[in-house]
């Protein structure tokens, strides 16, 4: 190394030493030294620190309930602050702009990956959703930093412990020149005190319904560094701590040979501050890309004012900010000298008299069991230094922050005295053991009431649904989460309250939940086309060879939509147990009057006997149905093409086997529809002597029970033509299907409600029958079909499945046997949902319509409106909700551009969570979900002409309120003008939108 290089090196070291001596280096005030285990950090004086992330309260709370819980917290931690040695720092950091944009973008990333794995190009829709959410949300974090100081020990023990620490530090860390961690900086004697302190606080927070999580050291330090220098801190960044791989690097050429700093862990403070700080003036500090303006409270709130009032004021300002509370023991001891002077000068001023009186009151409170603590409060705001007029904007923000603080319980704010870096460092969680703000003495209970302990929380830190609170906190929701014992969600709300949009949102989240590589199974039973938008979107986004995986069907009570409940899995000449149970239940329902809740004696037995006998009769070894070439022309052509040997005795079962053996699985499935017995075939078994002899008694009307059974089934088939023929309607290998029963689900009479319930049972069977087939069922299948079914069953069992039902109040409004059976089926599926990897959703206009047993089973309940206070009272009684929740429920607002509000009730292994949340979607997703006839017609035409993403882009840009409103406007214009007649407004809008999309030439 040359003389010049040595000189430069010497000057550089000298400047660093001067900066460090005068406290001008960015990390000068950071007291963190190293880590001890996974959850404790140590300071340079041997103090221990644990950082807890406070997510918020688990339930909405009334003022009285919150007050009672704070009192419980005070009593729990009171002894910890009765003497010096423990310190609590509470920090709330509130960020806007690109911070929240990045957080939301990253929150959607797992769903983006899932979508790409499935072949969906849906990034634009997620981006639009995220951009919309970002307008209303902020990144909001709260930390409790728990410190245990060496003077928790006696004076003698403290002195001995510090000497041992210094000796150990010299041995474990040889003399080095650089910034490294002194791994021996630890006082073991205080560890038990610290562990007890941390356990007390975390347990106490949980007991009062606050969701808190102890952070490991790597996570805690990363979150601190993200506050310090967000742009230089990846979400994957990890600090180097003892136990990590040693960061061995080559030494600098000019370093002494005995300097081993290149083989030591870099100091925590140098890792937390990747870029240096520069003091712009006595008020502002520049770190990285930010200008920070720290301040402090010189006069604490004179009145015990809840933190939420400060939060509301600051949210209205729309600025980033951070507040830090330091709570230490010894409030009165700190006041001793001031109290003595005030007493000496008691008669010289009224101020001294008031001061003495305040001290006496604090002493009196301590005598009655209160702990008087010392409180310091620091605040800070920032701007991006690249912002035009950054200093002016920062000064304005500082004024707004100070003004909001001053209005909070009548306190006063001042700029940080001395270095702004000191004030900034004091607002960072865990970096310092104090703040330059003046101390004040206050009862512990009053100090606790000032802390940010009422912010709402979600049990999930991530999820494929990103909701928010009305005041902008992100509230993830994770469908089919491992935190819940089962997966049943209920939704309730009057028309126009956002119920169907929320159901579409959850279904979208279910499809794109993290970790999937293929479409899960989703079966929707809808009353109306509200789910059609989701299906249309998914189908349009899929490549051609996968479009058949998504379908929307509007069922009609005709033979074109015939479904034979007697269909069996391919190749099976007899139903499996689940299919057999469904048939027996359905036939029993047919033979039960609408006003009865149970079939009469013998009916269920007759149904079971008829099912078993019918499949025996029509099996290949007995009297199978014979092949008829005139039934299905497509199948006939396939048979002729394959030159299958056919004679007058060829059965349909033989055709099924031949087609399957040649690899024509779909055609074999179509042929099997003609081989299995129909409902009429099964019912006719009741007239056979074997069954008549077994059930040889009469009904109360004198009719033979088997004749009554047969007649009831035939009448049901006549009333429901959908059951009259071999299956014509089939969802095939469709994975996401919506079955709209609006035309087959009448309303008004008990008979109509019965029909609706039967259709719900049928669609549940159509959409989900294969969900309940297990590997054990393969043993009951013919040998040649086992491999085929084994592979299919394995895939179905692995994939998530969901069945949801909209407008279920149409079925639950009577107490017939049909409804009872439907409820029993849902209850059984719900209790075993984890076994089947199955999610169930039920949505209605009034939660009172849902049977209590299903409400008890539900893990997630969403209330989107109640209509009346009486309804709210009933729901609160059912779910055990408090008055604060009831108040929020009654005052739920109508959905608007900000989204739709709802009460969320979730049961998890962490406890129950009850929050007021808002479903805010992007305009493109709302446009895709819009189910009006006009919107759907235009949207689907555009999908075909110009593609999904361009269609949604031009529709939301030109008609953000929807196509229906635009057509109404144009029709009104025609009414006012006699010269415009017979205009096809829909086609007119389609043509205009294609032109405005830039695709006209194409």
Steps between C-alpha positions, in 0.01 A plus 500: 500500500641836397559795732207685337265205554609477862436871542153477348425199719615687810285803414197277434540325836549835671182647345301189595630526856408868522151436361450214741627706794263788424209270417481587130523149353165357391513214749667680791193485726422132436561309821442148362810285519423136416242223546452242770295209369216546252290762676732716710727781390764648728605863540848636555439521877375139520127586495271243335237589243209306347283646226133407476286573194155612613250427224206651688181413685315189396152646549318829471466630855274745674664775704397329822640163392826660386532682831448177693762320292752781549447470874570128476820573307604761757461253786695235311809714433477731802774331702740520203494880523499529878880522495762583240646236271234452234422733211217486246518678166187510280538610137236551232626558145251623238607507135327598176587523131736249348540321832143379502504446123797268542339317792176440310682402181701243696184378673353406162821336371418146623164519318672631186731200504205264541321667209807464276534132597142445385545688173320823591629838387338700777774737617313809378200414715713445811688824428174692469371346824823593677504857365143554618573363847811717528288813476327411827766312697819565693782278624449495873726327753510496880784365711542445873870509588570340839829594667652356816787712638796381710377703799210255539768331713630625833788750487754235597368237259484757222865598551616137505296415191643791302856406588436143383343632180801719419740214568299263280477758223879537492542123472229436240582799281871573445607854432369609163490827316170478311133504594432149638269341754637449850340156540598479867293807592247320714397499865363153562371593846223720356375242249250338737365846591465583131332172408249548780434860389443397136275207599293727724445761230426256216263295715324813625451631147347169395269496802350836407444398137804658334664298223877530559794304365853476637738577213817303448812714487545477123143614433514775761821648364374483144188695597712763677723537195196536274403807704854638480559441128210331322650530153817317610317218681353205314231290662753215472778688681636333814752642747811302586469381860682245717399156381482608136769405254813707570542783247864420413647745252843603386661765719575843361862528388568782746354315803746375768572128483359441849167674419240223478196722430462344156411173677260649755130577484448861389350723767124515520499876473703497177253247359198707601633819340623403151539864394640793692303786648538870429355777713335747263450746786425485871154356428535265201710190447560330164536121494501324165220634284306655787496828690383450858360762736504368861320681782409434860221560747609749763160497667313168507122477454331674793197275459490125454394506133475172304762452232230444236416871510857586406496230233184640338647852490824382345326278245309804377835676444616226261864514614750234612590511868644306787450529875713344772407465869764419764357374829739451788465451874588766753269781402496648849872456562559700182283777649679506838728799439231699320260422783752619762562828317127554450438450873775747590343755265141396578374847582675678211268389218174324426685269260713362783187441706336303215821302447518404867135401496555280193795327667292438812226346287751266333636397840145434619436284191814295572381443855178355357682252277562704184847519347624842400708469184721729298377575145677646196341543158679563172349549153630526146390546139685475171496578126683362200798725443450478122156655537472852355502754785585217740602733783183709470287190497686355798453823697128495418469136609685574823256781572202275433645226722569749780152648468333158524710413804415829671128434452542158664423560865652850495869414479788699356769420243850634442785430264766260623766680703851436366547241225199405284671162457455441873128581472463278193681207663276530804193428287644175362392183683777350712785724384526713816407462865352846520407817316619861538144611573434633852372244748169526675354301786158335466301207638557183299126460430477844339811438291359170371185682384718716273654205314388370158328189635168524315618447144320204335678181397451199277607147596673478162814688401439404136216366289354495152230747606634843596225690679549810714351683793299815422792704633752327276672213679562194281298196613601181313261206483627150426239251368557144623758613752674254731407738785140378481358162596260491205415721206139618501418862420160666535407834351186704563371830376202660326505548125742768383737466797785331310427140599538345154810708423658378825413140411664550159802649678537200730454260211767684300732481800425129538597434138823700520604401851878462537672175418268357233614384157162406352144622531331390823143374501234765552127432480264799530126473539357839411151646478555745219808586292712673769778241466500508120748789487764301686447196275510711183824665615674172584384333180611790283844512662570128460669363186273323250588149618395585857189714451274199562622495861272796580128516425180680597164324450152636549293191579152453360233251598519319166639174369783693334636554851413152622715361780470142611593480871550129437819552295800311635878543461627375165481120476318455832180300457395581854520830688765565760386562857476881464302472178273237650432719806415796278253294296332358810463848649365646176241227452397531864450873447281435198282279719473754785226768492632861489367578848676204665852495636539120504385222265243263636599157621631270230574763234877515554516120509302471178728759335811307602356166384393650166845648437679174576259293293499734198878488460496123544230466235678719242850366563678319215464159662122528533275705273709790363354771280564414136686719257268706279671677206209741458548663843823692439616561143846616606561183698365290215749657258781433747394134535492463121836676462662258743332196337374374835324164479131565560207260516151502643626409847780758523453703815593857572740375768688308229519814288639688802774242551596492132524878470702528820742225392567692178575823688172682432433595861257787429296287257493214751358743758226605254412138429477418871219754540278258308613196699415616852141496634295820498305630797183350348676163466601507864155607619334221300685243711255583781226319309691171492372225726833473686465854632120504532523192717768652719304825555148366513311780676297805413525876545254693714295557182466127437749489211757221493831649608691374195232635264516832686877504460486420128224755434682775692817444299316499167319823596834658594648400163201657327542817707875509443569395136867551568492152664307326223771403250858381474747772580517757221667773703846424627780717632753245374853578620407859580684623808334839558128485441208724585151351492233770487172356634297820467259346246457174691475651848159667534394689810185571693339172606621210711506289183719761329739511795515120494591506133772758567648281773495196271682699231760605757550134590527410134755768415701405807502143366586606143781729603642298785421130474856418393639696798396220734652201320798355685785263419320234705208514255725374220482149648127492415556590135553258207866406455544653155390845626703518823813665363289763326310585817803473726681770305193725489424452871858578599486830310161595641607418855812715467328803351301750710127481448221745570122494481307821551133587494359848447151605614462193724214670686284381210549146627514555875166680526301185572543199722434225248681170480696633200642791697580274792690265271690785332602637840615155615707459183667840547557433869670168427718653228585792726610286792722296267616789281869463585480129428368573149716814453169676444378856553128581524338839453137596564363848434159639582313826548440445872716297735188410698398274211804277556455212748688551824697178457656637178576833668676313779706305248597808298856623551448822307184709507468821298211735577452760226185658632218434743209720401369545854631524855296192586692297242828632642390399852428147378834466322689636801324249722581214261868588470557648845587850376532812713326838473785657303461234229126547499541874453736444207263242351199730510700783340649307209493732200391421147775387261659777294827569317687439828366145527251310714519493882425188702547344840744209490472227763778237481577210732866395496743310718623841620151591620205676344539816294217749452576800283341760276660454157452640149516303175663739253552360151662643192271649237594225252400223737174679581434534128571128451264406785215725379213264418238727340381378160634810325844485658536128444395522134743780422779346703478155341487648149809706572680202653466320165589803288788668681594273793431510872750753626443754223123459545508570872737790443280678247175424686626639831654800329194598297218385728628469859143479632409210272332437166149479647506864611629608160222315314242657732644844424480438126145367520397811691661712229297317233179563693575869493585496128235374255757470219695204646308174489579126498859540611688190620681671786691190605651447156562872471700496825691188395604660171603823674708318760678290238585817313623677815712200596719561194400171339278644226747436224548143610 
